[in-house]
């Protein structure tokens, strides 16, 4: 058997970790500008954002895409 690593950049990364890194890098203000969802603009918190993102596929997909695009920025 071969040991092959997943080519999926999201493999093994939780939604919580994705959100924490995005908030740390961009802040809720910028996230709210980049992705127009209320949980980033009206009284934002990690908890409320996670609740919304877990229920809303289209929003979670946008967050995951932003995370993938931002991976190179996190390393700096």
Secondary structure, 3 states (H helix, E strand, C coil): CCCCCCCCCCCCCCHHHHHHHHHHHHHHHHHHHHCCCHHHHCCCCHHHHHHHHHHCHHHHHHHHHHHHHHHHHHCC
